[in-house]
Each structure stands twice: as structure tokens, then as C-alpha cells.
Amino acid sequence: MPTTKNGGTPDETGTTDIRYARSKDLNIAYQILGKGEKTVFLINGWVSNLEEGWHLPGVTEWLTELAGFSRLVLFDKRGVGLSDRVSERNLPGLDERMEDLRAIMDREGIEKATLLGFSEGGPMAILFSAVFPERVESLILYGSYACWTRQPDYPIGLPLSVHEKTLKEIERNWGKPLGLPLMAPSVADDPVYRNAWASMLRKSAGPQAALLLYRMNLGIDVRQTLPSLQVPVLIIHRSGDRLIPLPLGRYLADHIPGARFELLDGIDHLPWLGRSEAVLRLIREFLGSPGSAPPTGSFLATVLAFRPVGQNQSPDFIELISHQGGEAFRRSEDTVVGIFAGPEKAYRCLLAIQETGPAPDTLRMAVHTGVCRREDRRPEGPAVDLAAGLLDSMEAGQAWVTKAARNLLSPLLFRLEPVREVSLPGQPVPIRVYARPVTAGKDRSYQEILREGKLREEDIATLLEIRNYLEANYLADLTLESIGRSFGLNGFKLKYGFRKLFDTPVKQFIQDLRLEHAYQLVAHTSLPITDIADQTGYRQAGNFTKAFGRKYGRSPVEVRRGVQG
């Protein structure tokens, strides 16, 4: 049996020593190995199990070696492995997962640590490092990404159709050694590894939780967070990684200031397989001399700004903001701002204000995630300016969430639909904003729709994914038949369910997105109107002009003349 550098077996160094940290009302399972000077938190990806993971060939040796030059902390995220399970209707967002990490650090008296984000654990490590830079000594990203799914401005992401094949495989074959040809091609046909991998998956999560957690990961996008990182960063990627292709790792290196990028040969995604010693060597070297990042005094936060309509002073929600985990201050006589660690708490606070405060139509509210800084002990900076600026652009009763904040919210937990793009002074590009959908004068809950009996819970999850897919691929050649076929949803559920959930037919939803895109091209480029019509799916420029006029009340030529002169 392999030993640590201190001579103990894996059992003696912690594989049976499971500890628990209380994070609000849940218990988070973790282990601590090694006695090194530097504390390293290994943040796993999709699912894990602290006990079962040790039975995977190669894991014991790799973790033991890593613990030989660090104080290594392993943990199961809430909802998986040995940590408390959660309702499939209440899956954790990134905010809650960051709180779980802080709960372990606080229980063990760890002031600062290096975060090792592996695979899907990378985005959480990135966000934590940006929001709590005072708790992070350095950041290591192995085989990871900022956004996994292809977007119009992110063509290197994997197409949703590829992810849908994986989701169908999870649904049909959970309990079998899923994903090994992508994660570990070198052992994909090894019966011992296949059996151990299948057992680890089964003991990490149930099939429905695994499915929903995978879907939730697809909605995570921390690209806008990367420039705000102010800790030393090491990025390690294998050239032949089939699960997280190399361009996704290079994107991280290109967009994180001062990041060190190390490319290794190999096809295995799992770091303890292949040339595992090369990964350990790079980590050891980095911990010994990670370099330094210049202190900027800035930090990433989510801002909730609100202002009353027709009143001299904003209602004082200081206590409510504090109760929701925020830091509140009055920015001006009529504007109150709350600063939150993440968008989930900020948005829940917005909902609480709507439910307990004055009538919703007497407030304007905005949520945005971005860079803040301290000025005279209170938060200011670009994110605060932008959130407050949005208040000047909205009507009474509106509550907007920017794309930067919305990308960090799980679409399975929060229903937000695109409203429009807002041009603000000093902002180089328009800001896309989202809002809570309203149907027939009121927000329809999922439970109301489920009680009607025509849609199942998994149908609603699929429809949310379809909406996200359409938002990213609205310029593609789309038909109801192709959409339904790609997501395994029949025509009735697609048409009926989409209208019930989002108060608009699928085709109208696509057309509105295309026209919003066309508006930006008309207003801010010199492209001929005929080319814009063609790009947005209109074969006849006359039909495009009519549809544009119905939506915006002006023709494309009139809009261009009004904006560009």
C-alpha cells in the first residue's frame, strides 16, 4: 500500500477521517491530509464521493503525493457524496457552494488557501478567488474552463447538441461507467477501472441529481469575471483532453491577467492518469514560488441598486439587505445599494423586497455583477455605477438583471427572460438585461404548471435548456422539428410548454431575439439593411422592414438615421 512522505498509509492520513462543517442548515463533508505549509483545497467537478474516490486506481498515489508537500483539503459539495443531500428542486448555486467552502475554512481556522479547481470545479474556484481575494493565496486551474457551452461570442464552446447526447446517456445508463472514453481514454476498456468508476458515480449522486447538476453546469459562465482576478494563477491543460478541449484552457490564459499557462501532452482528463507526475511537479513548483499579483484594492461583487418612484427618499431596506447577507449603504438621497458576494443572494434579496416592501410598481431595481472598490470604507466602482445607471433607463416597477449576473445564476433555480439591450454613457457596448417573466398579469410558478398534469418536472428542465439554447443559437437554421428532436421533446410539449412557461410561442421568441440582434447591427454598424435582413433569417428585405417596424415602431433606416445621424 502506498504511503505518504510521513510514512502513513492513506487510511492513516485521512481516508476514513471524515469531518463535517456546518453551512447554514447543511453539513459539508471534508478530509484533511498532509502537514505542508501551504493549504490546498481541491475543488472537484461534477460529482464526487470522499470515500469511494480512493478506490479509483491511481487516486491514492496521486493524492498522497500531493498531500506530501501541502495541507490538502478534499470535500464533497452539497448535494453529492457524503455531504447532506438536497432536494432536486433546490439544487445549489455557486453562491451556496462558495459559502460551503468558507464554512470549512472558518471551522478549521484557515485564513488563506490555494484553490485547485479541477474540471467543472474551475468556475467555482475562479468566482471564489474574485469575490474573496483576501481568502485566496493563489489559484490553480486544471483541465477547466470559464464557459463550457458554445455562445454567439464564444465559438470554442461545445455545441449544446454534444451535451444533449451526454444527458441522454446519463438518463439511460446511470450506474454504468459513463464518460470514460472522454475522461480517461487510456483506461476506458480496463474492466477494473470501469467497475470502480461506475461505483464512484453511483455513490456520488442519484441519476436525477446527476442529470440536473450536469444541466446546471452548462448554464455557468464566468468569462466576465476573469479580468478581475488579482491572485497568482496557474493553468494546466493536456493537449488531447477530449472532455474540456484545449481552446477552453487557452481562453482562460488569454483573459486572466498575468496567468501562467502550462501545456502537457496526454489525452486523459483525469489528472492522476497518464503523466500524473508532470501535473504534480507543476503544482509543487507553483506552490513554492507562485509569483505575485499587484494589489488593486478591487474585488468582484454583485450589486443590487434600487430607487423609489415619486418619493423623496428610498425606503430603508438596510436590515433586510443585511439579513440576506449583503452590505447596504445609501449612495444618494434616493438610491440604496446592497453589495453581495454573489448574484443568487442579491436576486433573492430583490425578490424579498418585492414581496415585503412597497408596491412593486413604486420601485426601480437592478442587479449587476462586476468590479467594485473601497472608497472611504464604502463600495464604489464600475459595478455600482452601472447598476445605478440602469435605474435611470428603466420605467417604474421594472427590475432588471444584467447578463453578467444572470450568467452566474442557475436557469433551473431562477426564471429570467431577456428584455432588451440598454446603452449607457461610458459603456462601450449595450448592456443586455433580463427580468422575471410575467404571464397573464402574474408570475406562474412551476408548481402551478405541474399541477395541470401536462408537463413533468423533467419537461420543464428541458424547456429551460431549450430557451438557453435558443438565446445562444437564435441565428441558426431552426425548426420546431429540429429543436424537439435535439432535446427529445415532442411537438406538443415543446409548443404548449414553451408558451406556458415563457408566455410566447417558440417562433416568436426566436424572431424577437433576431430582431434585437438586427437592431444592434442597424444602430451601430454600416452594414447594408439587405445584409442585416439576410443575417437574421429574412429572405426578403421588405418582410424584414415590416417586422422591424412592428417591433420598434420605426423602420431600420429611421433607427439608423436617429442613432448615427
N, C-alpha and C positions, 0 to 999 in steps of 0.2 A: 504493500500500500504506500502511495507517495506521501512524503512528509513536507512540512514547511521548513523554512530555514531555521526555525527554532526547535526543530526535531519532533513536533507533534504531528499526529495523524490528522486528516481532515475532521474526523469526529471531535478530536480534542481541541481543534481550533475553531469549532463553532457550528458544524453542520447540524448538530442536534440542539444547539443553544439558541432557541428561537425566543426573541424578545418582542414586546408589543409596546407601541407608543399610541397614546390616545389622541386622536384627531377629531375634536368635537365629539360626535356620538359614535365614532367608529374606531376600531383597533387596527393598526397597521403593523404587520409582521416584518421583522428585520433581523439580521445577523451582523455581528462584527467579528472580523478576522484580522489577525496580524497586529503588530505593535509599532508600525512605522511612524515617522514624524508627520507625514502628510496624510490627511484623511481623504479618502476617495469614495464617493457614492457612485455605485454602478446603477444606472437607470436603464432597465431593460425595456424592450419594445412591447409588442402586442400583449402577450400573456406570459406568466411565469409561475413557478412554484418553488419556494426556497428549498424544500426537502427533496423534491423529485428531480430538480435540476442537477443535483450532484451525481445522479445515476447516468447522465449522458456521458459517453466516452469522450475523454479529453477535457471535460469541465473541471474535474477535481484538480488535475495537474495545473491547468491554466490559472484558476482562481487562487490556488495555493501559492503559485509563483508570484502572482500579483499582490497577494497579501504579505509576501515576504519582504517587500520594500514599501509597504504602505499600511495604513489602518483602513481596511476595506469594509465598507458598509453595503450589504445587499438587502433589498426589500421587495416585497410584493405590493404592487399598487392596489389601492382599494378596489374591491370587486373581483380580484383574482387571487389564486394561490391560497396562502394561509391567512391573508388579511380578511377582514369581515367582508362578506358578500353584500352586494347592494341590489335593490330591485332593478329589473331590466328597464323599468320606466324612469329610473333615477340614476342613470349611469354618470360617472364623474366627469366633469370638465377639467380643463387644465388648471383653473383656479384652485379647485379642490385638491388636485394632485400636488400642486405646489405647497398647499397648506400641510399635506401629509408629510412631505419632505421636511418642511420646517418643524413639524411636530417631533420627528425623530431627532433632528439636530438639537432641538431645545431639551428633549429628555436626556440626551447624552452630553449636554453641555458643549456641543461643537459650535464654535463661533463661525469658522470658515472652513470650506472644504473644496476640493476639486470635484467637479461633476464629470462623470464619464457617461455620455449619452450614447447608447447603442441602438441603432436602427430607429424604430419609432419612438424610442426614448429621447432621441436627439432634440426634437422640437420642444419638449418639456424642459430639457436642460438649457436650451437657448433662452426660453422665456424666463425661467427662474434666474438665470445669470443677468438678464437685462433688468428685471424687476427688483431683484435683491442683490445688487453687485457687492454690497458690504458683507454678504454671507458666502461669496464665491471667490476662491483664490485663483482658480483657473478652470478652463473648460476644455474637455476632450470630446470630440465627436468621431465615432467610428461607424462607417457604413450607414451614414444618416443623410438627412435632407431637411430642407425648410418647408417644402410643399411636395407631396407625393403625386398629386394628380395634375394632369395637363390643364392649363388655363390659357385663355387667348393671348396673354402676355408672358406665358411660361410654357413654350412648346416642348421643353425637355421632360416635362412630367409624363407619367404613364397615362395612356388613354383610359377613360373610365371603363371601356369595354374589356380591357385586360383585368381590371379589378373585379368586374362583374363575374368573370369566369372563376376567379378565386372565391368570391362569395358563394357562388353556386356549388363549388366544390366543398366549402365548409358546411353548407346546408345539407348536402347529400352524404358526405363521408366523414363527418366529425367523429373522432375516435381512432381514425387511421393516421398513418404518418404523413399528414398533409404538408405540402410545401417543401419537402426535402430537395427535389430537383432544382429549386430556386435557391434555397438557403444553404444547402450542403451537397452540391452535386458529387463531390468526391466520395460520399458515403451513402448516396441515395439508394443504392442497391444492397447495402450491407444489412442483413436481417437483424443483427444485434442492435445497430443504431436505429433502424426503423422501429423496432419494438420499444426501445427506450424513448424515442421521440414521441411516438403515439401515446405512451403512458404519461409523459410530461404534459402533453396538450390536454388530455382528458382530466388530469388532476389540477390543471390551472384554471379552467373555466368550463361551464356547460356550453352546449352548441349555440344556444340563442345568445348568450352573453358574448361568446366569441364572435359571432356574426355582427352584433351591434357595436362591439368595440372596434372591430375592423372598419365598419362603416364610419364610425366616429373619427377614426384616424384619417380617413380620406378627406374630411372637412377641415383639417388643421392646416393653417397656412401662416407661418411666422416670418415670411420674407421681409416684411416691413420692419421687423424687429432687428434684423441683422446689423444694420449700420449703427445701432445704439449700443452694441456690446462694447464694454470697456474693461474686459478682463483678458488675460492671455489665452489664446485659443489654438489648439492643435487639431487638425482634421486628418484622419487616416481613412483611406479608401483603397479597396482592392480593384485592380483594373478590370477583372472579369466578373464583378459582382452582378448576379442576374436579378436579384430582388430589388436592390437600390442601384440603378445604373450609375456609372462613373460621372456623367454630366451633372447629376444632382449633387455629388460631393464637390465637384469643381465650382458649382454655383455658390456653395457656402464659402469657399475660399475666396472667390472673386468679390463677395459682398460683405465679408466681415473684415473690418479694418485691422491690418496687421496680422491676420491669421497665418499660421504655418501649415502648409499642405504637404502631406507625405503620401505618395502613391506606392502601393505594394503590388507585387504580382500575386495572382491567385484568382480562383473562381468561387471559393466558399465565402458566403456572407457571415457565417458564424466565426467569431474571432479565435476560438480555441481549436479550430481545424486548419488544415493547410500549414502555412508558415506562421504558426502562432507565436513562435519566439520573436519574430520580427515585430509583431504588434506590441509585445511586452517590452522589447528593447526601446521602442519609440516612446512608450508611456513612461518608462523608467527615466529616460534621458530628459523628457519634458518636465517631469516632477522635480528633477534635480536642478533644472535651470529653465523655468518656463518663460523667461523674459518678463517684460513689464508692459502694462498698458498705461498711457498717461491718464491721470485722474482728471475727469472733466467736470465733476460735480453734477452731472446729469444722470437721470435714471428713467427707465420705462415705466409708465403707469397708464391707467385708464381714467379718463376724466369724465365726470358727469356734471354738466352745467345746466342750470335751469333759471328761468326768469318768468315772472308773472305777467299777465296781460291786463292792462288797465288798472294796475295798482302801483302805489308809490314805492313799496318795499316788497322784496321777495319774502315769502313765508320762510320762517326759520326752521329748516329741517336738520339742524346740526345734530341733534340727538339721534334722529332716525339714520342719518348717514353714518354716525359712529357705531350704532347698533349693527349696521350692515357691514362693518369692517372698513369704513372709509375715514378719511381725514377731511373735515369740512372747513371752509373759510368763505367769507363774503368778499367777492372780487370787486364789486361796486355796490352802490346803494340798492340796485335792483337785481343783481346777479349773484347766485350762490354756486360754488364749485365744490364738488367732492372728488377726492383723489383715492383711487382704489388700486390694489395690487394687480387685479386682472379684470377683464370685461364682464365675467359672469356676476361678480358681486356688484359691479356698477349697474348692470342691467336689472338685476333683481331689486336693487335699491330704486331704480326708476319705476319698476312695477309697483313697489310698495308705496311710493309717493303717489302714484296714480290711484291706488286703492284707498289710501288713508288720508290723503291731503285734500286740497280744494278740488272743485270740479276740474276734470282733465282739460276742458277747453279754456281754462284760465291760466294755463302754463305752457311755456315752450321748454323742451328738454332735448339735450344732445349728449351722446356718448361717443367718445373717441379714444383710441389707444395710440400713444406716441411718446415723444421725449419731453420730460419735464426737468426743471432745475430749481434749486432753492434760492430764493431772493428774500433777504430779511426774514428767514425762517419759514417762509410760506412758499408753496409750489407755484411756479410760473413757467413760462417757456412756450415752445411752439404748440404742444398739445393743448394747453389751456387756451391759448389764443385761437386755435382752430375751433375748439368746441364752443367757445363764446361767440366766435364769428358766425357759426351756423345758426345761433339763436336769432341773429339779425336777418337771416334769409328765410325763415320759416313763418308759417301762419300760426295763429293762436290755436292751441290744442295739439300741435304736432310734437312728436317725439321721434328723433332720428338716431340711428346708429351708423357710424361710418363703416366703410368696408374694412378698414384696419382693425376695428374692434370686432366686427361681425366674423371675420376670418378666424378669430380665436374662440368663437362660441360654437358649441356643438349644434348642428342643424337638427339633431334628434331631440335636443332639450329645448330649443328656442325657435319659434317660428318668426322669421323675419323675411320680408319681401322687398325687392328693390323699389325705390320711389322715384329717384331721378339723380342727375349729376348736378352738383352745385359749384359754381365758380365763385371763389373767394379772393379778395385782394391779397396779393402776396403769395398765393398758391400757384405753382407753375402749371398744374393740371387740375381739372374739375374733380371734386370730391364726390364719389358715389355714396349715397345714403340709403339706408334700409329702415323699414318700420314694421311694427306688429300688424299683421293683416286684420282687416275688418270685413266681416261678412254680414250682409243684411243688417247693418247698423250695430253689430256686436261681434266680438271675437268668439269664434266657435272653438270649443275645446275638443281635443282628440276624443275624450270620453263620450261627449255628445255624439260624435260621428260613429264611434264604435258601437254605441247602443242601438243605432239604426240597423246594425247587423249586415250591412252590405260590404263593409271593409273590415279586414282583420288588422291587428297591430302591425304585422309584418308588411301588409299592403301600404300602410301609412309611412313606415320607414322607407319603403321602396319609392313611394311618391316624393318624399323629401329628397332622396338621392336623384330622382329624375329632374326635379326642379333645379338642384345644384348643377347637374349635368347640362341642362339647357342654358343656365346662366353662363356657363363656360364655353358652350359649343353652339350658341344660337345662330352662328353664321354657316354652320354645316348644312348639308342637304338632309333635312329631317322630315320624316313622315310619321304619322301615328303608328303605322305598322312596324317601322324600323325601331322606334323607341320602345314599343311594347315588347318586341322580340328581344331587344338587347337587355331588358330588365326583367323578362319573364312575367310580364303583367298583361292580362287580356285586355281587349279593347274597351270593354265596359268599365272595368275598374280604372283604367287609365283616364278615360274621358269623364266619367262620373266622379271618381275620387279626386282628380285634379281640380275640378270645378268646386267640389265641396270644400276642399282644404284651402284653396287659394283664390276662390271667388272669381275665377277667369278660366275660359277654355284654354286648352294646351296651345292651339294655333294662335290665339290672341296673345298669349303670354310670349310666344316666340316673336310674333310680329312687333310687340311693344319693345322688346329688347333690341330688335334690329333697328327700329326707328330711333331709339335712344342713341344707338351707335351712329346711325346716319346723321343725327342732329350734331354730334360732336364733329364729324367729318365736314359737314356743311359749314358749321360755325368757325372751325379752327384750321381748316386746310383750304387749298386752292384746287382740290380735285374737281373735275367736271361733274355736274349733277348726274349725267348719264352713267358715269363710272361708279358713283356712290350708289345709285339705284341698282346697278348690276351687282355690286359687292354685297348688298343687303337683300338679295334674292328677288328683285323685281326685274322681270324681263322687259317690261315696258316702262319707260321713264314717266309717262303720263300717269300710270297707275301708282307709281311711287309718289309723285307730286300730290295726287289726291289723298293718299293715305297719310302722308306727312302733314298736309293741311288739316285733315280731320283731327289729328292728334295735337298739333301745336297751334292751330288757328292761323297760321301763316304759311306761305309757300317756302320751299327751300331758298329760292332767290331772295325773298324778303328777309329771311333769317340771316342769310349771309351778308346782305347789304346792311342790316341793322347792327351786326357784330363787327364786321370788317370795314364798313364804310364804302 
